[in-house]
Amino acid sequence: MQAVEDACQQRLTNVCIPRNSYINRVYEMELDSQDRVIAKFYRPNRWSTDMILGEHFFLKHAHDNDLPVIPPLTFNDKTLFMLDEIPFALFPKKGGRVMDEFNEDLWKETGRLLGRLHNLGQTITDSGRMKWRPKIATTRHLKTLCDCGVIPEDYRAVSIRAIEQFIQKADSLFSRCEMFLIHGDCHYGNIIYRPGEHVYLVDFDDVVIGPSVQDVWMLLPDETGQCKQELAWFQEGYSVFRDFSARELDLIPALRIMRQIHFAAWCAVQSQEAHFQHHFPDWGSTKYWNEWVKSILGF
């Protein structure tokens, strides 16, 4: 709270409410003016300062172009502050509700939002963010898994071999599509609906350089072939601002495996947290690794 007061040069009340976040530490706080802010303390050493500032630039640029996003607050011409080795930023609090599923209008609105966001992302060429393709991203996640030593010895060799085979088979698919700055983690938990306003896209922590379909597939309620209506609604909205390449849908099986490997690497780092096992009781079990390896080998 002292760090936040120093950053914004304003007094806080005694309100300090922890908000859900497994990677970062996020708190809702109240200024003396009774305005609420969200203080986001980034996990140290996860992103460089330039990468976080790149996230802030993307958000501010999107906001300046009237996209419904929530940019960080600026104090003394700065959006990023430090508490010892921990970087943090302040955001205005925006209420809203998370959607469990979309109707026709929300699919079209989300399509228009992502179409505009992707047009903007295409103009930002110096973000410093990772390319979301197997040869780069999945290779890094494999290294994390090996370095953390979380894979049981009985599964270690077959897991490494399965991931390496997946990278070799899948990476060439990504050479056929355009890659640019995207949200990267577009699922229902990161979309909030504000009645009478817009669908807001939040949490740009995992911005990457990737294919446009990465920001679509996690919203689909079923396999691609069972979501023709939802995709048609989405594409109708998206195509107002840019063309959507239907052939990118062929990337979804590879993107799903990438997500599973990424999640395992994420859990490997997070597993030392005090409350991790409570939130992910089945992670790391023999059953988990068995199904995980079988899924990768099935690609």
N, C-alpha and C positions, 0 to 999 in steps of 0.2 A: 504494500500500500504506500509505503514511503517512496519507493521507486516511481510509482505512478504519479504521486503528487509532485515529485521533482520533475518528471517529464512534462506534465501539463501545466505546472505552476499554478495549481488550484488545490484547494482542500477537498478531501473526501469525507463523506459521512462514515458511519461504522458498518455500512452495507458491504459485504464481500461474499459473494455466492459462487462456489465452484460450479463450473459447467462441464458437461461431458466432453472429454477429449482424451484419447489414449496416448497420443504422441506428445502433444503440447500440454501446457497447463493454462487453463482458461478460466477467468473469473469475471463475474459481473460486479461492477462497482458503481457507486453513486457519488456524483460531484455535489458540492454545496448548493449548486443551482438546482439540484434534484434531477439533472440529466443523468441518464445511465450510460455507462461505457462498458465495453468488453475489452478486458486486458488479456492479450494473447502472448504468453511466454513460450517462445520456440525452444524445442529441445536443443541443447548445445551440441554443436558439431554435426548436426544433421544437414543443414544448409549453410552455405557461405553467406556472408553479408551481402555480396553482390547478387546472389540468387534470391534472397529475401527481398531486396530492393527491386529486383526484377518482377517479383510477384506484385509488389506494391505499385510499380509502374503500370503493369498490365491492368490492375484494378482501377487505378486513377484514370488511365486512358479510356477504359471501358465506361466508367462513370461519366467522364467528360463527353462521351459520345452517346449519352442517354441510355446506356444499357442498365437494367435493373440489377446492379451488384452493389456491394457495400465496401467502399474504399477505406483505407486507414485514415485516421485523423492526423492532421499536421499541426505540430507545435514548434515554433521557432524554425520553420522551414525543414523540419525533420519528421519522418514517419517511423523511424526505427531507433530504439533506445536500448541501453544496456543496463542490466543488473548483474554486476560482476561479469561472469562469462556468458550470461543468459540474455540473448536478444529478445526484445518484446516490442509490441505495437499496440495501439489503442484504436478501437473501432466504435462507432456509434451503435447503441443497441437498437436492433430492428426486430420487432415481434413478428410472428407469423406461425403458420402451422405446416408441419411436414405432411406431404401427400403420400398415401399408401399406393395409390394408383391414379392414372389420369383418365379423364373423359376426352371426348373428341376435341373440345376447345382447348384444353390444357396441352394435349399433344401438339396441336398446331402452334400454340403460343410458345411452347418449349422449342419447337422447330425454328420458329422465327428468331428466338433469343440465341440459340446456338449458331444459326446461320450468320447473324450479325457478329457474334463473338469470334467465330472462325475467320470472318473477313478481317476483323481487327488483328487477330493473332497472326494472320498471314503477313501483316505489315511490320511485325516486330522480329527482327532478324538477329538480335544480340541479347538473348534472354539468359544464356548460360545454363539453360535447363537440359536435362537428359533426353536423348532420343528414345522414344518408346517403341523399340523393336527388339526382337530376341537377342541379336548379336551384341547389343549394348546393354539394355536394361536387364534381361534375364541372366546374362553373364555376370553382371554385378550382383544380382540376387543370389546366384549360385555361390559366389565368393563369400557373401555374408553368411550363408548357411554353413559353409565349410569352416569359416573362421570362428563362428560361434560354437561349433562342435555339438549341435543339438540333434543331428540325425543319429539314431541308434546305429551301432556298429553293424548289425545284421542288415541294415537298409542303406548304409552309406555308399557302397560301391554301385549298387543298382540305381540309387537315386541320382548319383553323379552321371552315370552313363545315360539314364533316361533323359535328364535335362540337356546334356550335351547333344544327344540325338534329336531332341525337340528343336534346339537352336539351329542345328544343321538343316533340318527339314523345313522349318517355318520361316527362317529369316528372309529367304528370297521372295516370299509372298509380299513383304513390305516394300520391296524395291519398285513395285508397280503402282504405288499410291503416293499421293502428295503428303508431305509431312510439314506441319507448322505448329505454332503455339496453340495449345488447347487446354481446357480445364483439367482433364486427365483423371478425375475421380468423380465423374458425374453420375451419381446415384440418388435415390429418393431422399436420403438423409441430408443431401447437400442442396436440395431445392425446397424453398419455403414459399408458401402461398400467402399473399396478403390480399384478402378480399377487397375489391374496389381499386386495387392497384395492379400489381404484376406478379408473375412468378419470378422470384429472386433466386439467383445462383450464388451460393456462398461457399466458403472454404476453398480457396485457391492454393492451398498449401502444396498440393501435388501437381502443379502445372508442369506439363511436359511438352516436348515436340513430338507430335504423333499424328496418326490418321484421324480424320473426322469421326469415323465410326466408333472410336474409343469413347467418345462422349455420348454415344447413343445406346450401345448394346446392354449396359447395366440397367437401363430403364425398362427394357423389354420384359414382359411378364412370363415369357416362355421361349422355347426354341424359335429361331428365326422363321421357320416355315409355318409356325402357329401364330405369328404376329403380323400377318400381312396387312390387316386393317390398321393396327397401330402404326406400322411403318408408313403406310399410305398417308395417314393424317400427319405424321411427323414430316414426311417429305414435302407435303403440300405447304406446310409452314416454312420449312427450311429453304425451299426453292424460291420463295419470295425474294431472298437475298443472295443465294448462291446455289449452284447445282450440287446435288448429292450423288456421288458415284455409287450405283447399286452394286458394282463389283466389289466394293469394300466390305460388303456384308460377308463375303467369303473369308474375311479375316477374323470373324468372331470366334470360331473354335480356337484359333491360336491365341487370341486376346484373352480368352477364358483361361487357358492354361498359363499364360503369362501372369494373370491375376492370382491364380492359385500359388504359383511359385513366389510371387511378390509377397503374398499374404504370409506364407511360411517364413520368409526372410524377415518380414516385419515382426512376426511373433517371436522369432529367434532373438531379436534385439529386445523386445518388450518383456520377454519371459522372466527377466530379473526384477520386474516391477512388483511391488508388494501385493497388489490386488489382481495381478494378471490371471492367476489360476481361478479366481472367483468368476471372472468374466469369460474365460475360455477353458472350461474344465476338461474338455476332451482333447485339447491341442497337445501334441507330443505323445499321445498314447500309441500303442502298437497298432490299434485299429486305424488311427488317423494316418500314420505313415504308410500303412498297407494300402489304404484307399487312395492316398495322395499319389503314390508311385504308380499304381494301376491306372489312374486317370491320365498321368503324363505319358505313360507307355501306350495308351489308347489313342493318342493323337495320330 
